[in-house]
Amino acid sequence: MYGFRISINTTAKWYAPEKDNTFIRRFETDSIHLFQHSLCKFEKDKLWLEDENYFLAVEGVLFNRDNITADWQTTDVRDWRGSFACARVNKQNGEVQVYNDQIGSHMIFWCQTEEGIYISPDLFELAHVCGINEINTAFMLRILKTGYGCDDTTMVTGIRRIGAGQVLSIRNGKAEVMQYYRFDNRPVHRDDKEALARTNELFRQAVKRVIDKNEEYGLKHFYPLSGGLDSRMVQIVARQLTDAPITNFTYSQISHYDHLLPEKIAAFLGNEWRFLPLDGGNYLTQIDAITKVTQGLVNYNGPSEIYYCSTQFDWTEAGVVATGVNGDNIFSVETDSAHEIERLYSLSFSGNGLGSPLVLQQHTETYSPFCDVDVLNYVLRIPLKKRWNYHFYDHWILRYYPEAAQWLHKEQRIGHRRIVIPLLGRNIPLRDLPKRLILSALKRLHLYNGYRLKSSSMTPYDEWVKSNPELQKTLTTYYSAHKHLLVPFPSVAAKAEEIMQTSPVYDQCAVLTILSVLHQLS
């Protein structure tokens, strides 16, 4: 795992193998040992600055690097833009500050023991170095229930994560996590035309930040494209902002709309297009490799597709990957105003939104223009009633990018959405309500377990295990070989056994996720 390893007031020393296309840097004082292991990409953005009073190190990519370096000793991290983590040392008072960016893009774990304070991008390494082995039962149950963590806790009790917009400040041997940045959705009422125009301006600026960074370093535009709306919009805007070649990549079941539609969109845009079929689901067998990258923070099933994709493509010349992550959660809403920010932090910044970026950070950096700080600050304050059920999203598309409306989204014409009603935190189309209620009743009676049917999913796991006995054998064998690790946790063990006997593959993968983490920690 790339990033900062720091020990304060300890005798611990950090070591990591220097691989091809990586570099290592160290900063040391009597009480601080800082070790950075990083990819040889965006090296000018990975600042390493020092004078007699201060030290600053940066991991990731910065879109306003010149502004930061002009006044680096006193720069305000709230004004930084990019995907970054940074460490600052005040030599005058010995204070160390470690920041994650405003949306928590990077893995930064920390713990405090009697000996001192430790920081690492690798949960497993940190647990080993600190000698911490107490397992967080509540976290395991959360993974089994939802498939992701929702706060700064991890599978290991005592090891926490520095999250979105947070800084860990250490002074005189005391560590404190503080929120230096938090988004706000208190509505600001603006004229619709003004709101659409400003949103478009900021979104284009966000996409251009990625394009300019890649072209600054002479790296290639290599961007994902799915059948969804978010990646579609990123690619349409990107195509307008550069004449350089763009390659789109897609992964899906063959002949699903997530396969067929991206091919049409890439052809329309004149982009090169690469497709990786997922049929058979053999990529689901890389359990330990995926949980090692995602640190067990999410069900390994979710990032498994992009992990497989990352092993099949050459990322050497790939620049920042512009994704559509979290677009639906920001430009459209499915909750009330009181819970929108809470959901943004717990689901998008700490939960399922982490999976794909963590995988791709092993090869390059990723950036979603929808999660650009300036875009978020503006769009989140557009009243929810305007963003409800794609109302604002569709109006933005129809005004500025009508060509995007030639393709359906969720089997609906853009600008002609079905009537929806809020139910259990989700928007349910009115015409689907009877079917949803029947399925809910069947689930309660244990007559329906939510299996993903081949016709309706880009990843029909349950159909695949039926047609691919080796896949089913691998998953069940892994469970059988490691379920003894749950013996000390009877409530988790009982729930895991129930899931393995009665639930669909997606939920079974949550069980395998916690077993994999326990296995790697043992």
HUJO-V138276 format. One record per residue. RES is the residue in three letters. PHI is phi in whole degrees, -180 to 180 (999 if undefined). OMEGA is omega in radians with two decimals (NA if undefined). BURIAL is 1 if it has 16 or more other C-alpha atoms within 10 Angstrom, else 0. Layout:
RES;PHI;OMEGA;BURIAL / RES;PHI;OMEGA;BURIAL
//
This chain:
MET;999;-3.10;1 / TYR;-92;3.12;1 / GLY;143;-3.08;1 / PHE;-96;2.92;1 / ARG;-119;-3.03;1 / ILE;-133;2.99;1 / SER;-127;-3.07;1 / ILE;-128;-3.13;1 / ASN;61;3.10;1 / THR;-132;3.07;1 / THR;-97;-3.09;0 / ALA;-67;3.04;1 / LYS;-123;-3.10;0 / TRP;-100;3.09;1 / TYR;-138;3.07;0 / ALA;-148;-3.14;0 / PRO;-67;3.09;0 / GLU;-83;-3.08;0 / LYS;-89;3.03;0 / ASP;-59;3.10;0 / ASN;64;3.04;0 / THR;-132;3.06;0 / PHE;-142;-3.12;1 / ILE;-129;3.06;1 / ARG;-135;-3.12;0 / ARG;-133;3.00;0 / PHE;-133;-3.07;0 / GLU;-139;2.91;0 / THR;-128;3.12;0 / ASP;-61;-3.05;0 / SER;-116;-3.05;0 / ILE;-122;2.99;1 / HIS;-125;-3.12;1 / LEU;-116;-3.04;1 / PHE;-133;3.12;1 / GLN;-115;3.06;1 / HIS;-117;-2.97;1 / SER;-143;3.02;1 / LEU;-70;3.06;1 / CYS;-82;3.04;1 / LYS;-137;3.10;1 / PHE;55;-3.01;1 / GLU;-65;3.12;1 / LYS;-68;3.12;0 / ASP;-81;-3.10;1 / LYS;-87;-3.02;1 / LEU;-60;3.09;1 / TRP;-144;-2.95;1 / LEU;-124;-3.09;0 / GLU;-154;2.91;1 / ASP;-136;-3.06;0 / GLU;-69;-3.06;0 / ASN;-113;-2.99;0 / TYR;-138;3.02;1 / PHE;-138;3.13;1 / LEU;-139;3.05;1 / ALA;-130;-3.09;1 / VAL;-129;3.01;1 / GLU;-118;3.10;1 / GLY;116;-3.09;1 / VAL;-138;-3.10;1 / LEU;-120;3.13;1 / PHE;-90;3.09;1 / ASN;-123;-3.08;0 / ARG;-55;-3.06;1 / ASP;-62;3.10;0 / ASN;-66;-3.12;0 / ILE;-72;-3.09;1 / THR;-68;-3.12;0 / ALA;-65;-3.10;0 / ASP;-146;-2.92;0 / TRP;-67;-3.12;1 / GLN;-67;-3.06;1 / THR;-123;-3.09;0 / THR;-57;3.14;0 / ASP;-95;-3.07;0 / VAL;-61;3.10;1 / ARG;-61;-3.11;0 / ASP;-92;3.14;0 / TRP;-75;3.08;1 / ARG;-130;-3.14;1 / GLY;149;3.04;1 / SER;-115;-2.93;1 / PHE;-151;2.84;1 / ALA;-132;3.12;1 / CYS;-147;3.09;1 / ALA;-125;3.13;1 / ARG;-125;3.12;1 / VAL;-124;3.02;1 / ASN;-96;-3.08;1 / LYS;-68;-3.10;0 / GLN;-72;-3.12;0 / ASN;-119;3.09;0 / GLY;78;-3.12;1 / GLU;-72;3.06;1 / VAL;-116;3.09;1 / GLN;-124;3.12;1 / VAL;-122;-3.03;1 / TYR;-110;2.81;1 / ASN;-102;-3.09;1 / ASP;-70;-2.96;1 / GLN;-64;3.12;1 / ILE;-113;3.05;1 / GLY;71;-3.03;1 / SER;-70;-2.99;1 / HIS;-111;3.10;1 / MET;-86;3.07;1 / ILE;-137;3.13;1 / PHE;-103;-3.14;1 / TRP;-149;3.04;1 / CYS;-154;3.09;1 / GLN;-124;3.10;1 / THR;-117;3.09;0 / GLU;-63;-3.11;0 / GLU;-78;-3.09;0 / GLY;172;-3.06;1 / ILE;-118;-3.09;1 / TYR;-125;3.13;1 / ILE;-137;-3.13;1 / SER;-158;3.01;1 / PRO;-83;-3.02;1 / ASP;-121;-3.12;1 / LEU;-60;-3.08;1 / PHE;-66;3.11;1 / GLU;-62;-3.11;1 / LEU;-63;3.12;1 / ALA;-60;-3.13;1 / HIS;-69;-3.10;0 / VAL;-63;-3.09;0 / CYS;-84;-3.11;1 / GLY;70;-3.13;0 / ILE;-98;-3.11;1 / ASN;-138;3.11;1 / GLU;-81;-3.04;0 / ILE;-91;-3.11;1 / ASN;-88;-3.11;1 / THR;-62;-3.13;1 / ALA;-61;3.12;0 / PHE;-67;3.11;1 / MET;-60;3.14;1 / LEU;-65;3.09;1 / ARG;-65;3.11;0 / ILE;-61;3.14;1 / LEU;-66;-3.08;1 / LYS;-82;-3.01;0 / THR;-116;-3.12;0 / GLY;94;-3.13;1 / TYR;-160;2.99;1 / GLY;-80;-3.06;1 / CYS;-133;-3.11;1 / ASP;-149;-3.07;1 / ASP;-92;3.14;0 / THR;-82;3.13;1 / THR;-135;3.11;1 / MET;-68;-3.10;1 / VAL;-107;3.10;1 / THR;-63;3.14;1 / GLY;99;3.06;1 / ILE;-108;-3.09;1 / ARG;-121;-3.13;1 / ARG;-111;3.00;1 / ILE;-79;-2.97;1 / GLY;-99;-3.04;1 / ALA;-63;3.09;1 / GLY;66;-3.11;1 / GLN;-113;3.06;1 / VAL;-131;3.01;1 / LEU;-96;-3.12;1 / SER;-108;-3.07;1 / ILE;-124;3.14;1 / ARG;-151;-3.14;0 / ASN;55;3.08;0 / GLY;78;3.13;0 / LYS;-108;-3.12;0 / ALA;-113;3.13;1 / GLU;-143;3.06;0 / VAL;-93;3.14;1 / MET;-128;3.10;0 / GLN;-93;3.14;0 / TYR;-91;-3.13;1 / TYR;-150;3.08;1 / ARG;-147;-3.12;0 / PHE;-78;-2.98;1 / ASP;-135;3.11;0 / ASN;-117;3.05;1 / ARG;-61;-2.96;0 / PRO;-65;2.98;0 / VAL;-118;-3.05;0 / HIS;-88;-3.13;0 / ARG;-127;3.01;0 / ASP;-61;-3.08;0 / ASP;-58;-3.12;0 / LYS;-63;3.11;0 / GLU;-65;-3.12;0 / ALA;-64;3.12;1 / LEU;-64;-3.11;1 / ALA;-64;-3.11;0 / ARG;-70;3.08;0 / THR;-60;-3.14;1 / ASN;-63;3.12;1 / GLU;-61;-3.11;0 / LEU;-70;3.14;1 / PHE;-66;3.11;1 / ARG;-64;3.08;1 / GLN;-61;-3.13;1 / ALA;-65;3.11;1 / VAL;-65;-3.13;1 / LYS;-65;3.08;1 / ARG;-58;3.12;1 / VAL;-67;-3.11;1 / ILE;-60;-3.12;1 / ASP;-63;-3.14;0 / LYS;-65;3.13;1 / ASN;-64;-3.10;1 / GLU;-75;3.03;0 / GLU;-60;-3.10;0 / TYR;-95;-3.12;0 / GLY;68;3.13;0 / LEU;-98;-3.01;1 / LYS;-88;3.04;1 / HIS;-85;-3.08;1 / PHE;-129;-2.92;1 / TYR;-125;3.10;1 / PRO;-75;3.09;1 / LEU;-142;-3.13;1 / SER;-116;3.08;1 / GLY;-85;-3.13;1 / GLY;-79;-3.08;1 / LEU;-85;-3.00;1 / ASP;-66;-3.14;1 / SER;-65;3.08;1 / ARG;-57;-3.09;1 / MET;-70;3.09;1 / VAL;-61;-3.08;1 / GLN;-72;3.10;1 / ILE;-65;3.13;1 / VAL;-69;3.13;1 / ALA;-59;-3.13;1 / ARG;-64;3.13;1 / GLN;-75;-3.01;0 / LEU;-99;3.11;0 / THR;-147;3.03;0 / ASP;-95;-3.13;0 / ALA;-70;3.11;0 / PRO;-61;3.03;0 / ILE;-124;3.05;1 / THR;-110;3.05;1 / ASN;-102;3.06;1 / PHE;-126;-3.06;1 / THR;-134;3.05;1 / TYR;-135;-3.05;1 / SER;-174;2.90;1 / GLN;-64;3.12;1 / ILE;-62;3.06;1 / SER;75;2.98;0 / HIS;-75;-3.13;1 / TYR;-63;3.06;1 / ASP;-70;2.99;1 / HIS;-98;-3.00;1 / LEU;-74;-3.09;1 / LEU;-69;3.10;1 / PRO;-58;3.11;1 / GLU;-61;3.12;1 / LYS;-68;-3.10;0 / ILE;-67;3.13;1 / ALA;-61;3.12;1 / ALA;-65;3.11;0 / PHE;-61;-3.11;0 / LEU;-82;-3.09;0 / GLY;78;3.13;0 / ASN;-92;2.95;1 / GLU;-68;-3.07;0 / TRP;-135;3.09;1 / ARG;-122;-3.09;1 / PHE;-122;3.10;1 / LEU;-120;3.14;1 / PRO;-72;-3.12;1 / LEU;-108;-3.04;1 / ASP;-51;3.11;1 / GLY;99;3.04;1 / GLY;72;-3.12;1 / ASN;-62;3.13;1 / TYR;-65;3.14;1 / LEU;-71;-3.09;1 / THR;-84;-3.10;1 / GLN;-86;-2.96;0 / ILE;-65;-3.07;1 / ASP;-65;-3.12;1 / ALA;-63;-3.11;0 / ILE;-74;-3.14;1 / THR;-66;3.07;1 / LYS;-64;-3.13;1 / VAL;-75;-3.08;1 / THR;-91;3.05;1 / GLN;61;3.13;1 / GLY;69;-3.10;1 / LEU;-81;-3.14;1 / VAL;-139;3.01;1 / ASN;-53;-3.04;1 / TYR;-61;-3.12;1 / ASN;-58;-3.08;1 / GLY;-58;3.14;1 / PRO;-81;-3.03;1 / SER;-64;-3.14;1 / GLU;-67;-3.13;1 / ILE;-69;3.07;1 / TYR;-64;3.11;1 / TYR;-60;3.12;1 / CYS;-60;-3.10;1 / SER;-65;3.13;1 / THR;-84;-3.06;0 / GLN;-99;-3.09;0 / PHE;-112;3.06;0 / ASP;-90;-3.06;0 / TRP;-101;-3.03;0 / THR;-54;-3.07;0 / GLU;-103;-3.13;0 / ALA;-79;3.09;1 / GLY;-88;3.06;1 / VAL;-59;-3.13;1 / VAL;-90;3.13;1 / ALA;-85;-3.10;1 / THR;-112;3.06;1 / GLY;-109;-3.04;1 / VAL;-55;3.03;1 / ASN;72;3.13;1 / GLY;-57;-3.14;1 / ASP;-60;-3.08;1 / ASN;-75;-3.06;1 / ILE;-114;-3.13;1 / PHE;-78;3.05;1 / SER;-134;-3.08;1 / VAL;-132;3.09;1 / GLU;-132;-3.11;1 / THR;-147;3.13;1 / ASP;-88;-3.06;0 / SER;-60;-3.09;1 / ALA;-65;-3.06;0 / HIS;-109;-3.06;0 / GLU;-63;-3.11;1 / ILE;-66;3.09;1 / GLU;-58;-3.14;0 / ARG;-68;3.12;1 / LEU;-59;-3.11;1 / TYR;-75;-3.06;1 / SER;-83;-3.09;1 / LEU;-99;-3.04;1 / SER;-80;-3.06;1 / PHE;-92;-3.12;1 / SER;-118;-3.02;1 / GLY;-107;-3.03;1 / ASN;-61;-3.12;1 / GLY;-66;-3.10;1 / LEU;-80;-2.91;1 / GLY;-52;-3.05;1 / SER;-62;3.13;1 / PRO;-58;-3.12;1 / LEU;-65;3.11;1 / VAL;-66;-3.06;1 / LEU;-71;3.09;1 / GLN;-66;3.04;1 / GLN;-76;-3.09;1 / HIS;-126;-3.08;1 / THR;-168;3.05;1 / GLU;-109;3.07;1 / THR;-124;3.14;1 / TYR;-156;3.05;1 / SER;-102;3.10;1 / PRO;-57;3.09;1 / PHE;-67;3.14;1 / CYS;-101;3.02;1 / ASP;-58;-3.04;1 / VAL;-58;-3.11;1 / ASP;-68;3.07;1 / VAL;-65;-3.13;1 / LEU;-60;-3.11;1 / ASN;-59;-3.11;0 / TYR;-85;-3.01;1 / VAL;-68;-3.13;1 / LEU;-63;-3.12;1 / ARG;-97;2.93;1 / ILE;-74;-3.05;1 / PRO;-51;-3.08;1 / LEU;-59;-3.11;1 / LYS;-63;3.09;0 / LYS;-83;-3.13;0 / ARG;-92;-3.08;1 / TRP;-63;3.01;1 / ASN;52;3.04;1 / TYR;66;-3.11;1 / HIS;-59;-3.13;1 / PHE;-70;-3.13;1 / TYR;-56;-3.12;1 / ASP;-65;3.13;1 / HIS;-65;3.09;1 / TRP;-62;-3.13;1 / ILE;-64;-3.07;1 / LEU;-66;3.14;0 / ARG;-77;-2.98;0 / TYR;-111;-3.07;0 / TYR;-138;-3.07;0 / PRO;-60;3.12;0 / GLU;-64;3.13;0 / ALA;-70;-3.08;1 / ALA;-84;3.13;1 / GLN;-72;3.11;0 / TRP;-112;3.13;1 / LEU;-68;2.99;0 / HIS;-132;-3.07;0 / LYS;54;3.12;0 / GLU;62;3.14;0 / GLN;-129;3.05;0 / ARG;-75;3.10;0 / ILE;-65;-3.07;1 / GLY;92;-3.14;1 / HIS;-134;-3.07;0 / ARG;-82;3.07;1 / ARG;-72;3.05;0 / ILE;-67;-3.13;0 / VAL;-125;3.04;1 / ILE;-130;3.11;0 / PRO;-75;3.12;0 / LEU;-147;3.11;0 / LEU;53;3.06;0 / GLY;81;3.14;0 / ARG;-132;3.04;0 / ASN;-87;-3.11;1 / ILE;-109;3.06;1 / PRO;-56;-3.07;1 / LEU;-57;-3.10;0 / ARG;-69;3.14;0 / ASP;-92;-3.02;0 / LEU;-60;3.13;0 / PRO;-58;3.14;0 / LYS;-63;3.14;0 / ARG;-63;-3.14;0 / LEU;-66;3.11;0 / ILE;-65;3.13;0 / LEU;-62;3.12;1 / SER;-63;3.12;1 / ALA;-65;3.12;0 / LEU;-63;3.11;0 / LYS;-62;-3.13;0 / ARG;-64;3.12;0 / LEU;-89;-3.14;0 / HIS;60;3.10;0 / LEU;-105;3.11;0 / TYR;-148;-3.06;0 / ASN;-115;3.01;0 / GLY;82;3.14;1 / TYR;-59;3.14;0 / ARG;-82;-3.11;1 / LEU;-83;-3.06;0 / LYS;-60;-3.06;0 / SER;-72;-2.99;0 / SER;-112;-3.04;0 / SER;-135;3.03;0 / MET;-75;3.13;1 / THR;-136;-3.09;1 / PRO;-79;-3.01;1 / TYR;-55;-3.03;1 / ASP;-71;3.03;1 / GLU;-69;-3.11;1 / TRP;-66;-3.12;1 / VAL;-68;3.07;1 / LYS;-71;-3.09;0 / SER;-92;-3.11;0 / ASN;-129;-3.07;0 / PRO;-57;-3.14;0 / GLU;-65;3.10;0 / LEU;-66;3.12;1 / GLN;-60;3.14;1 / LYS;-62;-3.13;0 / THR;-63;-3.10;0 / LEU;-67;-3.12;1 / THR;-70;3.10;0 / THR;-66;3.12;0 / TYR;-62;3.12;1 / TYR;-62;-3.10;1 / SER;-62;-3.08;0 / ALA;-75;-3.02;0 / HIS;-122;-3.05;0 / LYS;-65;3.08;1 / HIS;-62;3.14;0 / LEU;-67;-3.14;0 / LEU;-91;-3.11;1 / VAL;-55;3.13;0 / PRO;-69;-3.07;0 / PHE;-126;-2.98;0 / PRO;-59;-3.14;0 / SER;-67;3.10;0 / VAL;-71;-3.13;1 / ALA;-61;-3.14;1 / ALA;-65;3.13;0 / LYS;-66;3.14;0 / ALA;-62;3.14;1 / GLU;-64;3.10;0 / GLU;-61;-3.13;0 / ILE;-64;-3.10;1 / MET;-65;-3.12;1 / GLN;-89;-2.95;0 / THR;-127;-2.98;0 / SER;-105;3.12;1 / PRO;-68;-3.03;1 / VAL;-59;-3.11;1 / TYR;-56;3.14;1 / ASP;-71;3.08;1 / GLN;-62;3.12;1 / CYS;-65;3.06;1 / ALA;-65;3.07;1 / VAL;-62;-3.12;1 / LEU;-65;3.10;1 / THR;-62;-3.11;1 / ILE;-70;3.08;1 / LEU;-65;3.13;1 / SER;-64;3.11;1 / VAL;-64;3.11;1 / LEU;-60;3.13;1 / HIS;-62;-3.09;0 / GLN;-76;3.09;0 / LEU;-85;-3.05;1 / SER;-78;NA;0
//
